[in-house]
Amino acid sequence: MRAYSASTVIRRTSNAILKSFFEHEKCMTSVDFERDKLYEIQEAFRLLKESDRMRVESIMRNVFVFANGGTATSRLFAEVNNYELEAECKIITDPSASEKSLYDKVFMVYLNYPDIWKKACFFIEADMMQNRFWTRYANLPNMHPRTDKPSLDAFGKAISDFFWKKQIRGNKFHVQYEQRSEKEHYYLVFLSDFSNTYDVFEPDNDEMVSRSESRTLSMAIVFDEERHTLEINAHGGREVYDTVALLFSSIILVSELNMQQTIISNYQLDQLLLPENKLMPIPECGVMSVRIASMKITYNRGNKRRQHVINLNSTDDSLYEEISMFSEDKNVSNIHIRFVDIILGVLLNGIMTEMSIKVFEKSCDLRSASDELRLIGNNYIQKVGIDEQQYLNLF
């Protein structure tokens, strides 16, 4: 994803929506959005009081993420569509809104559906965490998770005690819970990190000061009650992952976890190095077409570990041509796939649509897809052997 830019958000949003947004935030009220040119609107934004600009930018950053967020964007609009269908109202789903830009539509969600927006921003924080820090545990106890405040506090306190004892940080904690779908449970854990000194500008003047602060160390925990899987995004390696999994099971699931029966389940990507394992459509899963958009491989050349990204347009032919070049090179060894972006042509409710599945060794972005697309995507990657875990509960 491209880096956030306030100018991009302003440039790609219609003046009518910008007017509604800044009126809602009670700033830039002197701007004539019907007559002023783009550079005049941007100049007015630059002249905002620092505290006001920081406040509106926190919203504009999330707008930028959703307007460029792929599956997260689809899920946001799916939530809105379901709400408008039940409430029998049409704001985002009105045919007249179909011609609006993504930025316009995301702003409209913020302005019209604050509860949906707040919940979506909670999940985007987990979705945007670095993929390399996700680890998935399978075959967890078949129990409904606790979500009450005493249980959340007990869980946070147990993680806090672990970090405080092992790393002398994390003595303060906060745990947030949200249910994303009927069987998806999200827990965000915030811990106090090591103190550091940061140079910052004061909001209301030009003075730069140095402050000693203890910012937050965040981790995300996602429990899929239907598949009995636990995904954890944290820093600290295997000891941290195992400890969090054990604490989650004992406190949130109220069941002891047998680590010998619990599997750390990775995705099987290396099979795609072979042409005979080329991905094919599976119509019975609702997948009518499939292609690989990009792939990252790592390999050894001499004594150095290198990486190479293959980007594709419409066919897999060039993919296997490039792979064969590496395979036939006698100086290259230990080839592994680290990431693949799969584009599925999906038939959903009689309508063809495309969905992207970004799969890494230890994580997959399907958790942020809408319920219907997540089900299709999970079924597909199981059918083709990328996800070999059978999700059998052993308890």
Contacts in CASP RR format, 6 or more apart in sequence:
PFRMAT RR
TARGET T0000
AUTHOR 0000-0000-0000
METHOD contacts of the structure
MODEL  1
MRAYSASTVIRRTSNAILKSFFEHEKCMTSVDFERDKLYEIQEAFRLLKE
SDRMRVESIMRNVFVFANGGTATSRLFAEVNNYELEAECKIITDPSASEK
SLYDKVFMVYLNYPDIWKKACFFIEADMMQNRFWTRYANLPNMHPRTDKP
SLDAFGKAISDFFWKKQIRGNKFHVQYEQRSEKEHYYLVFLSDFSNTYDV
FEPDNDEMVSRSESRTLSMAIVFDEERHTLEINAHGGREVYDTVALLFSS
IILVSELNMQQTIISNYQLDQLLLPENKLMPIPECGVMSVRIASMKITYN
RGNKRRQHVINLNSTDDSLYEEISMFSEDKNVSNIHIRFVDIILGVLLNG
IMTEMSIKVFEKSCDLRSASDELRLIGNNYIQKVGIDEQQYLNLF
1 65 0 8 1.000
1 68 0 8 1.000
1 69 0 8 1.000
2 8 0 8 1.000
2 68 0 8 1.000
4 60 0 8 1.000
4 61 0 8 1.000
4 64 0 8 1.000
4 65 0 8 1.000
5 64 0 8 1.000
6 45 0 8 1.000
6 57 0 8 1.000
6 60 0 8 1.000
7 42 0 8 1.000
8 64 0 8 1.000
9 60 0 8 1.000
9 63 0 8 1.000
9 64 0 8 1.000
9 67 0 8 1.000
9 103 0 8 1.000
10 18 0 8 1.000
10 38 0 8 1.000
10 41 0 8 1.000
10 42 0 8 1.000
10 45 0 8 1.000
11 38 0 8 1.000
12 67 0 8 1.000
12 101 0 8 1.000
12 102 0 8 1.000
12 103 0 8 1.000
13 21 0 8 1.000
13 101 0 8 1.000
13 103 0 8 1.000
13 104 0 8 1.000
13 107 0 8 1.000
14 100 0 8 1.000
14 101 0 8 1.000
14 104 0 8 1.000
15 33 0 8 1.000
15 34 0 8 1.000
15 36 0 8 1.000
15 41 0 8 1.000
16 33 0 8 1.000
17 100 0 8 1.000
17 103 0 8 1.000
17 104 0 8 1.000
17 107 0 8 1.000
17 108 0 8 1.000
18 33 0 8 1.000
18 41 0 8 1.000
19 31 0 8 1.000
19 33 0 8 1.000
19 34 0 8 1.000
20 107 0 8 1.000
20 111 0 8 1.000
21 56 0 8 1.000
21 59 0 8 1.000
21 107 0 8 1.000
21 110 0 8 1.000
21 111 0 8 1.000
22 28 0 8 1.000
22 29 0 8 1.000
22 31 0 8 1.000
22 56 0 8 1.000
23 29 0 8 1.000
24 111 0 8 1.000
25 52 0 8 1.000
25 55 0 8 1.000
25 56 0 8 1.000
25 59 0 8 1.000
27 48 0 8 1.000
27 49 0 8 1.000
27 52 0 8 1.000
27 56 0 8 1.000
28 41 0 8 1.000
28 44 0 8 1.000
28 45 0 8 1.000
28 48 0 8 1.000
30 44 0 8 1.000
31 40 0 8 1.000
31 41 0 8 1.000
31 44 0 8 1.000
33 41 0 8 1.000
36 44 0 8 1.000
45 53 0 8 1.000
48 56 0 8 1.000
49 204 0 8 1.000
50 201 0 8 1.000
50 203 0 8 1.000
50 204 0 8 1.000
51 203 0 8 1.000
51 204 0 8 1.000
54 203 0 8 1.000
59 110 0 8 1.000
62 110 0 8 1.000
62 121 0 8 1.000
62 124 0 8 1.000
63 103 0 8 1.000
63 106 0 8 1.000
63 107 0 8 1.000
63 110 0 8 1.000
65 72 0 8 1.000
65 124 0 8 1.000
65 128 0 8 1.000
66 72 0 8 1.000
66 73 0 8 1.000
66 76 0 8 1.000
66 102 0 8 1.000
66 106 0 8 1.000
66 109 0 8 1.000
66 120 0 8 1.000
66 124 0 8 1.000
67 73 0 8 1.000
67 101 0 8 1.000
67 102 0 8 1.000
67 103 0 8 1.000
67 106 0 8 1.000
70 356 0 8 1.000
71 127 0 8 1.000
71 355 0 8 1.000
71 356 0 8 1.000
71 365 0 8 1.000
71 366 0 8 1.000
71 368 0 8 1.000
71 369 0 8 1.000
71 370 0 8 1.000
71 373 0 8 1.000
72 120 0 8 1.000
72 123 0 8 1.000
72 124 0 8 1.000
72 127 0 8 1.000
72 368 0 8 1.000
73 102 0 8 1.000
73 106 0 8 1.000
74 355 0 8 1.000
74 369 0 8 1.000
74 370 0 8 1.000
74 373 0 8 1.000
75 120 0 8 1.000
75 123 0 8 1.000
75 368 0 8 1.000
75 369 0 8 1.000
75 370 0 8 1.000
76 106 0 8 1.000
76 109 0 8 1.000
76 116 0 8 1.000
76 120 0 8 1.000
77 92 0 8 1.000
77 105 0 8 1.000
77 109 0 8 1.000
78 370 0 8 1.000
78 371 0 8 1.000
78 372 0 8 1.000
79 116 0 8 1.000
79 119 0 8 1.000
79 120 0 8 1.000
80 92 0 8 1.000
80 93 0 8 1.000
80 109 0 8 1.000
80 113 0 8 1.000
80 116 0 8 1.000
81 92 0 8 1.000
81 93 0 8 1.000
83 113 0 8 1.000
83 116 0 8 1.000
84 90 0 8 1.000
84 91 0 8 1.000
84 92 0 8 1.000
84 93 0 8 1.000
85 93 0 8 1.000
91 97 0 8 1.000
91 108 0 8 1.000
91 112 0 8 1.000
92 105 0 8 1.000
92 108 0 8 1.000
92 109 0 8 1.000
92 112 0 8 1.000
97 104 0 8 1.000
97 105 0 8 1.000
97 108 0 8 1.000
100 108 0 8 1.000
109 116 0 8 1.000
109 117 0 8 1.000
109 120 0 8 1.000
110 117 0 8 1.000
119 178 0 8 1.000
122 176 0 8 1.000
122 178 0 8 1.000
122 186 0 8 1.000
122 188 0 8 1.000
123 178 0 8 1.000
123 180 0 8 1.000
123 186 0 8 1.000
123 368 0 8 1.000
125 188 0 8 1.000
125 218 0 8 1.000
125 220 0 8 1.000
126 186 0 8 1.000
126 188 0 8 1.000
126 220 0 8 1.000
126 222 0 8 1.000
126 233 0 8 1.000
127 365 0 8 1.000
127 367 0 8 1.000
127 368 0 8 1.000
129 218 0 8 1.000
129 220 0 8 1.000
129 233 0 8 1.000
130 233 0 8 1.000
131 339 0 8 1.000
131 358 0 8 1.000
131 360 0 8 1.000
131 362 0 8 1.000
131 363 0 8 1.000
131 365 0 8 1.000
132 360 0 8 1.000
132 362 0 8 1.000
133 233 0 8 1.000
133 234 0 8 1.000
133 235 0 8 1.000
134 231 0 8 1.000
134 232 0 8 1.000
134 233 0 8 1.000
134 360 0 8 1.000
134 362 0 8 1.000
134 363 0 8 1.000
135 231 0 8 1.000
135 232 0 8 1.000
135 233 0 8 1.000
135 241 0 8 1.000
135 264 0 8 1.000
135 362 0 8 1.000
135 363 0 8 1.000
136 229 0 8 1.000
136 230 0 8 1.000
136 231 0 8 1.000
136 232 0 8 1.000
136 264 0 8 1.000
136 265 0 8 1.000
136 266 0 8 1.000
136 362 0 8 1.000
136 363 0 8 1.000
137 229 0 8 1.000
137 230 0 8 1.000
137 231 0 8 1.000
137 232 0 8 1.000
137 241 0 8 1.000
137 245 0 8 1.000
137 262 0 8 1.000
137 263 0 8 1.000
137 264 0 8 1.000
137 265 0 8 1.000
138 227 0 8 1.000
138 228 0 8 1.000
138 229 0 8 1.000
138 262 0 8 1.000
138 263 0 8 1.000
138 264 0 8 1.000
138 265 0 8 1.000
138 389 0 8 1.000
138 391 0 8 1.000
139 228 0 8 1.000
139 261 0 8 1.000
139 262 0 8 1.000
139 263 0 8 1.000
139 391 0 8 1.000
139 392 0 8 1.000
139 393 0 8 1.000
139 394 0 8 1.000
139 395 0 8 1.000
140 223 0 8 1.000
140 228 0 8 1.000
140 229 0 8 1.000
140 230 0 8 1.000
140 245 0 8 1.000
140 249 0 8 1.000
140 253 0 8 1.000
140 257 0 8 1.000
140 262 0 8 1.000
140 393 0 8 1.000
141 228 0 8 1.000
141 249 0 8 1.000
141 253 0 8 1.000
141 255 0 8 1.000
141 257 0 8 1.000
141 393 0 8 1.000
141 395 0 8 1.000
142 228 0 8 1.000
142 393 0 8 1.000
142 395 0 8 1.000
143 253 0 8 1.000
143 254 0 8 1.000
143 255 0 8 1.000
144 225 0 8 1.000
145 185 0 8 1.000
145 223 0 8 1.000
145 225 0 8 1.000
145 252 0 8 1.000
145 253 0 8 1.000
146 152 0 8 1.000
146 251 0 8 1.000
146 252 0 8 1.000
146 253 0 8 1.000
146 254 0 8 1.000
147 177 0 8 1.000
147 179 0 8 1.000
147 185 0 8 1.000
151 251 0 8 1.000
151 252 0 8 1.000
152 175 0 8 1.000
152 177 0 8 1.000
152 187 0 8 1.000
153 175 0 8 1.000
154 251 0 8 1.000
155 175 0 8 1.000
155 187 0 8 1.000
155 189 0 8 1.000
155 247 0 8 1.000
155 248 0 8 1.000
155 251 0 8 1.000
155 252 0 8 1.000
156 173 0 8 1.000
156 175 0 8 1.000
156 189 0 8 1.000
157 173 0 8 1.000
158 247 0 8 1.000
158 251 0 8 1.000
159 173 0 8 1.000
159 189 0 8 1.000
159 191 0 8 1.000
159 219 0 8 1.000
159 243 0 8 1.000
159 244 0 8 1.000
159 247 0 8 1.000
160 170 0 8 1.000
160 171 0 8 1.000
160 172 0 8 1.000
160 173 0 8 1.000
160 191 0 8 1.000
162 243 0 8 1.000
162 247 0 8 1.000
163 169 0 8 1.000
163 170 0 8 1.000
163 191 0 8 1.000
163 217 0 8 1.000
164 170 0 8 1.000
164 171 0 8 1.000
166 239 0 8 1.000
169 191 0 8 1.000
169 192 0 8 1.000
169 193 0 8 1.000
169 194 0 8 1.000
169 217 0 8 1.000
170 191 0 8 1.000
170 192 0 8 1.000
170 193 0 8 1.000
170 217 0 8 1.000
171 192 0 8 1.000
172 191 0 8 1.000
172 192 0 8 1.000
172 214 0 8 1.000
173 189 0 8 1.000
173 190 0 8 1.000
173 191 0 8 1.000
173 192 0 8 1.000
174 189 0 8 1.000
174 190 0 8 1.000
175 187 0 8 1.000
175 188 0 8 1.000
175 189 0 8 1.000
175 190 0 8 1.000
176 187 0 8 1.000
176 188 0 8 1.000
176 190 0 8 1.000
177 185 0 8 1.000
177 186 0 8 1.000
177 187 0 8 1.000
177 188 0 8 1.000
178 186 0 8 1.000
179 185 0 8 1.000
179 186 0 8 1.000
180 186 0 8 1.000
180 367 0 8 1.000
181 371 0 8 1.000
183 224 0 8 1.000
183 225 0 8 1.000
183 226 0 8 1.000
183 227 0 8 1.000
184 222 0 8 1.000
184 223 0 8 1.000
184 224 0 8 1.000
184 225 0 8 1.000
184 367 0 8 1.000
185 222 0 8 1.000
185 223 0 8 1.000
185 224 0 8 1.000
185 225 0 8 1.000
186 220 0 8 1.000
186 221 0 8 1.000
186 222 0 8 1.000
187 220 0 8 1.000
187 221 0 8 1.000
187 222 0 8 1.000
187 223 0 8 1.000
187 248 0 8 1.000
187 252 0 8 1.000
188 218 0 8 1.000
188 219 0 8 1.000
188 220 0 8 1.000
188 221 0 8 1.000
189 218 0 8 1.000
189 219 0 8 1.000
189 220 0 8 1.000
189 221 0 8 1.000
190 216 0 8 1.000
190 217 0 8 1.000
190 218 0 8 1.000
191 216 0 8 1.000
191 217 0 8 1.000
191 218 0 8 1.000
191 219 0 8 1.000
192 214 0 8 1.000
192 216 0 8 1.000
192 217 0 8 1.000
193 214 0 8 1.000
193 215 0 8 1.000
193 216 0 8 1.000
193 217 0 8 1.000
194 214 0 8 1.000
195 212 0 8 1.000
195 213 0 8 1.000
195 214 0 8 1.000
196 212 0 8 1.000
196 213 0 8 1.000
196 214 0 8 1.000
196 215 0 8 1.000
197 210 0 8 1.000
197 211 0 8 1.000
197 212 0 8 1.000
197 213 0 8 1.000
198 210 0 8 1.000
198 211 0 8 1.000
198 213 0 8 1.000
199 208 0 8 1.000
199 209 0 8 1.000
199 210 0 8 1.000
200 208 0 8 1.000
200 209 0 8 1.000
200 210 0 8 1.000
200 211 0 8 1.000
201 207 0 8 1.000
201 208 0 8 1.000
201 209 0 8 1.000
202 208 0 8 1.000
202 209 0 8 1.000
217 235 0 8 1.000
219 232 0 8 1.000
219 233 0 8 1.000
219 234 0 8 1.000
219 235 0 8 1.000
219 244 0 8 1.000
220 231 0 8 1.000
220 232 0 8 1.000
220 233 0 8 1.000
220 234 0 8 1.000
221 230 0 8 1.000
221 231 0 8 1.000
221 232 0 8 1.000
221 233 0 8 1.000
221 244 0 8 1.000
221 248 0 8 1.000
222 230 0 8 1.000
222 231 0 8 1.000
222 232 0 8 1.000
222 367 0 8 1.000
223 229 0 8 1.000
223 230 0 8 1.000
223 248 0 8 1.000
223 252 0 8 1.000
223 253 0 8 1.000
224 230 0 8 1.000
224 231 0 8 1.000
227 378 0 8 1.000
227 391 0 8 1.000
228 391 0 8 1.000
228 393 0 8 1.000
229 265 0 8 1.000
229 389 0 8 1.000
229 391 0 8 1.000
230 245 0 8 1.000
230 248 0 8 1.000
230 249 0 8 1.000
231 363 0 8 1.000
231 367 0 8 1.000
232 241 0 8 1.000
232 244 0 8 1.000
232 245 0 8 1.000
234 240 0 8 1.000
234 241 0 8 1.000
234 244 0 8 1.000
241 264 0 8 1.000
242 259 0 8 1.000
245 257 0 8 1.000
245 259 0 8 1.000
245 262 0 8 1.000
246 257 0 8 1.000
246 259 0 8 1.000
249 255 0 8 1.000
249 256 0 8 1.000
249 257 0 8 1.000
250 256 0 8 1.000
250 257 0 8 1.000
255 395 0 8 1.000
258 394 0 8 1.000
258 395 0 8 1.000
261 394 0 8 1.000
261 395 0 8 1.000
263 389 0 8 1.000
265 387 0 8 1.000
265 388 0 8 1.000
265 389 0 8 1.000
266 361 0 8 1.000
266 362 0 8 1.000
267 359 0 8 1.000
267 360 0 8 1.000
267 361 0 8 1.000
267 362 0 8 1.000
267 363 0 8 1.000
267 364 0 8 1.000
267 381 0 8 1.000
267 386 0 8 1.000
267 387 0 8 1.000
268 385 0 8 1.000
268 386 0 8 1.000
268 387 0 8 1.000
268 388 0 8 1.000
269 336 0 8 1.000
269 337 0 8 1.000
269 338 0 8 1.000
269 339 0 8 1.000
269 340 0 8 1.000
269 359 0 8 1.000
269 361 0 8 1.000
269 386 0 8 1.000
270 335 0 8 1.000
270 336 0 8 1.000
270 337 0 8 1.000
271 277 0 8 1.000
271 385 0 8 1.000
271 386 0 8 1.000
272 278 0 8 1.000
272 279 0 8 1.000
272 292 0 8 1.000
272 295 0 8 1.000
272 337 0 8 1.000
272 340 0 8 1.000
272 386 0 8 1.000
273 297 0 8 1.000
273 323 0 8 1.000
273 327 0 8 1.000
273 335 0 8 1.000
273 337 0 8 1.000
275 320 0 8 1.000
278 316 0 8 1.000
278 320 0 8 1.000
279 290 0 8 1.000
279 291 0 8 1.000
279 292 0 8 1.000
279 316 0 8 1.000
279 342 0 8 1.000
279 384 0 8 1.000
280 290 0 8 1.000
280 384 0 8 1.000
281 287 0 8 1.000
281 288 0 8 1.000
281 289 0 8 1.000
281 290 0 8 1.000
281 345 0 8 1.000
282 380 0 8 1.000
282 383 0 8 1.000
282 384 0 8 1.000
283 347 0 8 1.000
285 376 0 8 1.000
285 377 0 8 1.000
285 379 0 8 1.000
285 380 0 8 1.000
285 383 0 8 1.000
286 346 0 8 1.000
286 347 0 8 1.000
286 348 0 8 1.000
286 376 0 8 1.000
287 344 0 8 1.000
287 345 0 8 1.000
287 346 0 8 1.000
287 376 0 8 1.000
287 377 0 8 1.000
287 380 0 8 1.000
288 345 0 8 1.000
288 346 0 8 1.000
288 347 0 8 1.000
288 352 0 8 1.000
289 344 0 8 1.000
289 345 0 8 1.000
290 342 0 8 1.000
290 343 0 8 1.000
290 344 0 8 1.000
290 345 0 8 1.000
290 380 0 8 1.000
291 312 0 8 1.000
291 314 0 8 1.000
291 315 0 8 1.000
291 316 0 8 1.000
291 342 0 8 1.000
291 343 0 8 1.000
292 312 0 8 1.000
292 316 0 8 1.000
292 319 0 8 1.000
292 340 0 8 1.000
292 341 0 8 1.000
292 342 0 8 1.000
292 343 0 8 1.000
293 311 0 8 1.000
293 312 0 8 1.000
293 341 0 8 1.000
293 342 0 8 1.000
293 343 0 8 1.000
293 356 0 8 1.000
294 309 0 8 1.000
294 310 0 8 1.000
294 311 0 8 1.000
294 312 0 8 1.000
294 339 0 8 1.000
294 340 0 8 1.000
294 341 0 8 1.000
295 309 0 8 1.000
295 310 0 8 1.000
295 312 0 8 1.000
295 319 0 8 1.000
295 337 0 8 1.000
295 339 0 8 1.000
295 340 0 8 1.000
295 341 0 8 1.000
296 307 0 8 1.000
296 308 0 8 1.000
296 309 0 8 1.000
296 310 0 8 1.000
296 337 0 8 1.000
296 338 0 8 1.000
296 339 0 8 1.000
296 340 0 8 1.000
297 307 0 8 1.000
297 308 0 8 1.000
297 310 0 8 1.000
297 323 0 8 1.000
297 326 0 8 1.000
297 335 0 8 1.000
297 336 0 8 1.000
297 337 0 8 1.000
297 338 0 8 1.000
298 305 0 8 1.000
298 306 0 8 1.000
298 307 0 8 1.000
298 308 0 8 1.000
298 334 0 8 1.000
298 335 0 8 1.000
298 336 0 8 1.000
298 338 0 8 1.000
299 305 0 8 1.000
299 306 0 8 1.000
299 307 0 8 1.000
299 308 0 8 1.000
299 326 0 8 1.000
299 332 0 8 1.000
299 333 0 8 1.000
299 334 0 8 1.000
299 335 0 8 1.000
299 336 0 8 1.000
300 306 0 8 1.000
300 332 0 8 1.000
300 333 0 8 1.000
300 334 0 8 1.000
301 329 0 8 1.000
301 331 0 8 1.000
301 332 0 8 1.000
302 331 0 8 1.000
307 338 0 8 1.000
308 322 0 8 1.000
308 326 0 8 1.000
310 318 0 8 1.000
310 319 0 8 1.000
310 322 0 8 1.000
310 323 0 8 1.000
312 318 0 8 1.000
312 319 0 8 1.000
323 335 0 8 1.000
326 332 0 8 1.000
326 335 0 8 1.000
327 335 0 8 1.000
338 360 0 8 1.000
338 361 0 8 1.000
339 358 0 8 1.000
339 359 0 8 1.000
339 360 0 8 1.000
339 361 0 8 1.000
340 358 0 8 1.000
340 359 0 8 1.000
341 356 0 8 1.000
341 357 0 8 1.000
341 358 0 8 1.000
341 359 0 8 1.000
342 356 0 8 1.000
342 357 0 8 1.000
342 358 0 8 1.000
342 359 0 8 1.000
342 381 0 8 1.000
343 354 0 8 1.000
343 355 0 8 1.000
343 356 0 8 1.000
343 357 0 8 1.000
344 354 0 8 1.000
344 355 0 8 1.000
344 356 0 8 1.000
344 357 0 8 1.000
344 376 0 8 1.000
344 377 0 8 1.000
344 380 0 8 1.000
345 352 0 8 1.000
345 353 0 8 1.000
345 354 0 8 1.000
345 355 0 8 1.000
346 352 0 8 1.000
346 353 0 8 1.000
346 354 0 8 1.000
346 355 0 8 1.000
346 373 0 8 1.000
346 376 0 8 1.000
348 372 0 8 1.000
348 373 0 8 1.000
348 376 0 8 1.000
349 372 0 8 1.000
355 369 0 8 1.000
355 373 0 8 1.000
355 376 0 8 1.000
355 377 0 8 1.000
356 365 0 8 1.000
357 364 0 8 1.000
357 365 0 8 1.000
357 366 0 8 1.000
357 377 0 8 1.000
357 380 0 8 1.000
357 381 0 8 1.000
358 364 0 8 1.000
358 365 0 8 1.000
359 365 0 8 1.000
359 381 0 8 1.000
359 386 0 8 1.000
364 381 0 8 1.000
364 387 0 8 1.000
366 373 0 8 1.000
366 374 0 8 1.000
366 377 0 8 1.000
366 378 0 8 1.000
366 381 0 8 1.000
367 374 0 8 1.000
369 377 0 8 1.000
378 387 0 8 1.000
381 387 0 8 1.000
382 388 0 8 1.000
382 389 0 8 1.000
END
